Amino acid sequence: MISNSASDITVASKLEALLNLQRIDSQLDEIRRVRGDLPEEVRDLEDEIAGYEVRVSKFDEEVAALNDQIKARKQAAKDAEALIRRYEDQQQNVRNNREYEAIGKEMELQKLEIQISEKKIREFQYQIDQKNQEISGTKLRLDERRKDLTNKQSELQVIVGESEADEQKLMAEREEAAKPVEDRLLSAYTRIRGNARNGLAVVLVKRDACGGCFNTVPPQRQADIIAHKKVIVCEHCGRILADVEARA
């Protein structure tokens, strides 16, 4: 039997408030459980799409840089051709063989520069073609993932829409239910819930066992729980044992 002293009533009130909070949270858990893995799938798709978008952007930057290299090499080839024409004119006015040969060597160097530039242009163009293939493949996967995301978002929106009103109502109830729970106890409750697979932090003792982990609760401990002298937790799982359910 519960004592009527002021301190006992305070403990009983705390446990009652926690039980009420647990009831609301369990209802919210059930609503969110219906959504299954959809929210996580949507987040994963959003992350994957963002990754593809970054990859395409990087490829575009690389292609732009390669085009700049091609442009520079074409200009270098033009400059070399202009120098060759100038050297050819100079060869017409040389005074001796030594000057003629020196100019000839310069012309050979410029011809080599043209060959190198043409080779580099081919290499850069090949790299651009490869990058464009990668861009096309990535964009194709990106479009597929965007379609998947649209479908998943629509599916999630339907499910959320069906329970949105109930969820908002419960969230408002939860906010009120949490007010009478002291911060220390609320922190403990939140921590226990986070560690519990079924989200149960506050349970009753049912058929001599913890309602969370189903381990046996000794008779003397049950008597302490019924007395509501203090907040008692399960020795096995750490859940708060609010009361002992009366047997039918």
Secondary structure as UniProt FT lines:
FT   HELIX           6..34
FT   TURN            35..37
FT   HELIX           38..91
FT   TURN            92..93
FT   HELIX           97..178
FT   TURN            179..180
FT   HELIX           183..195
FT   TURN            197..198
FT   STRAND          202..206
FT   TURN            207..208
FT   STRAND          209..210
FT   TURN            211..213
FT   HELIX           219..227
FT   STRAND          232..233
FT   TURN            235..237
FT   STRAND          240..244
//
